[in-house]
Amino acid sequence: MKIVRFNVGDTLVLKKPHPCGGDRFRVLRTGSEVRIVCLACGRDMTLGREKLDCAIKKVLAEENL
């Protein structure tokens, strides 16, 4: 299993889209369970780290303003 590195504030592009149609999620909390929020509809969810690692297509790093 490949461990994907990401931090709080990063944007994740997942393989499957959310039911609203969005495929980009912002990381709110990391750990053994990761809390993410859909950038299209605002729904937040908590997923297990192993399940999320398999679902990630790309990690977009947080932009420093």
Residue frames as qw, qx, qy, qz and C-alpha x, y, z in Angstrom:
[[0.000, 0.889, 0.458, 0.000, 0.00, 0.00, 0.00],
 [0.411, 0.373, -0.001, 0.832, 1.29, 3.45, -0.95],
 [0.267, -0.694, -0.446, 0.498, 1.11, 6.15, 1.73],
 [0.275, 0.707, 0.268, 0.594, 0.16, 9.53, 0.29],
 [0.377, -0.286, -0.333, 0.816, 1.63, 12.60, 2.01],
 [0.032, -0.670, -0.340, -0.659, -0.67, 15.58, 2.55],
 [0.213, -0.103, -0.508, 0.828, -1.21, 18.27, 5.18],
 [0.073, 0.715, 0.591, -0.367, -4.08, 20.29, 6.60],
 [0.148, 0.744, -0.050, -0.649, -5.19, 22.85, 4.01],
 [0.103, -0.232, 0.784, 0.566, -4.16, 20.80, 0.96],
 [0.706, 0.306, 0.016, -0.638, -6.69, 20.06, -1.77],
 [0.418, -0.117, 0.892, 0.127, -7.21, 16.42, -2.79],
 [0.598, 0.284, -0.372, -0.651, -8.52, 15.30, -6.17],
 [0.602, -0.107, 0.758, -0.227, -10.25, 11.93, -5.72],
 [0.103, -0.037, 0.882, 0.459, -10.79, 9.18, -8.30],
 [0.055, -0.562, -0.800, -0.202, -14.56, 9.10, -7.83],
 [0.074, -0.406, -0.018, -0.911, -16.61, 12.30, -7.66],
 [0.171, 0.163, 0.670, -0.704, -18.86, 13.23, -4.73],
 [0.250, 0.542, 0.802, 0.028, -22.62, 12.74, -5.44],
 [0.133, 0.846, 0.183, -0.483, -22.88, 16.52, -6.02],
 [0.710, 0.680, 0.075, 0.169, -20.43, 16.18, -8.93],
 [0.011, -0.909, 0.401, -0.114, -17.34, 17.73, -7.29],
 [0.938, 0.064, -0.263, 0.219, -14.07, 15.80, -7.13],
 [0.359, 0.471, -0.402, 0.698, -11.96, 18.26, -5.08],
 [0.661, -0.663, -0.351, -0.017, -11.81, 18.15, -1.29],
 [0.069, 0.746, -0.406, 0.523, -9.97, 20.30, 1.29],
 [0.654, -0.124, -0.668, 0.332, -8.22, 18.54, 4.21],
 [0.372, -0.784, -0.002, -0.496, -9.45, 19.81, 7.60],
 [0.585, -0.605, 0.498, -0.211, -7.80, 17.28, 9.95],
 [0.639, 0.393, -0.659, -0.055, -5.31, 14.44, 9.57],
 [0.454, -0.398, 0.711, -0.359, -4.56, 11.32, 11.59],
 [0.247, 0.025, 0.965, 0.078, -5.85, 7.74, 11.46],
 [0.281, 0.701, 0.655, 0.027, -9.14, 9.29, 10.33],
 [0.241, -0.030, 0.219, 0.945, -9.04, 12.25, 7.96],
 [0.222, 0.723, 0.521, -0.395, -11.71, 14.95, 7.86],
 [0.245, 0.041, 0.488, 0.837, -12.30, 16.48, 4.42],
 [0.325, 0.622, 0.390, -0.596, -14.82, 18.94, 3.01],
 [0.527, 0.477, 0.580, 0.398, -16.21, 18.98, -0.55],
 [0.178, -0.288, 0.085, 0.937, -15.31, 22.23, -2.30],
 [0.112, -0.282, -0.632, -0.713, -18.41, 22.06, -4.53],
 [0.471, -0.588, -0.517, -0.406, -21.22, 21.65, -1.97],
 [0.175, -0.625, 0.407, -0.643, -19.52, 22.20, 1.42],
 [0.914, -0.316, -0.118, -0.225, -20.37, 18.79, 2.89],
 [0.007, 0.649, -0.730, 0.214, -17.73, 17.50, 5.32],
 [0.962, -0.085, -0.194, -0.174, -16.96, 13.87, 6.04],
 [0.377, -0.650, 0.656, -0.065, -14.55, 11.71, 7.99],
 [0.900, 0.302, -0.289, -0.121, -12.81, 8.83, 6.22],
 [0.849, -0.409, 0.247, 0.226, -10.34, 6.22, 7.40],
 [0.094, -0.762, 0.479, 0.425, -6.76, 6.92, 6.29],
 [0.423, -0.107, 0.843, 0.315, -6.37, 3.61, 4.41],
 [0.441, 0.628, 0.641, 0.020, -9.58, 4.10, 2.43],
 [0.166, 0.942, 0.015, -0.292, -8.68, 7.69, 1.57],
 [0.293, -0.576, 0.620, 0.445, -5.14, 6.77, 0.47],
 [0.447, 0.180, 0.822, 0.302, -6.63, 4.40, -2.13],
 [0.303, 0.787, 0.537, -0.033, -9.09, 7.05, -3.38],
 [0.094, -0.831, 0.124, 0.534, -6.60, 9.89, -3.98],
 [0.745, 0.578, 0.211, 0.258, -5.74, 10.73, -7.57],
 [0.469, 0.486, -0.112, 0.729, -3.66, 13.89, -6.96],
 [0.426, -0.688, -0.354, 0.470, -2.65, 16.22, -4.09],
 [0.269, 0.744, 0.101, 0.603, -2.65, 19.96, -4.73],
 [0.482, -0.184, -0.452, 0.728, -0.54, 21.75, -2.13],
 [0.119, -0.864, -0.407, 0.271, -1.94, 24.70, -0.20],
 [0.424, 0.633, 0.094, 0.641, -1.20, 28.02, -1.87],
 [0.433, -0.466, -0.319, 0.703, 0.58, 30.55, 0.31],
 [0.177, 0.862, 0.347, 0.324, -0.98, 33.97, -0.11]]
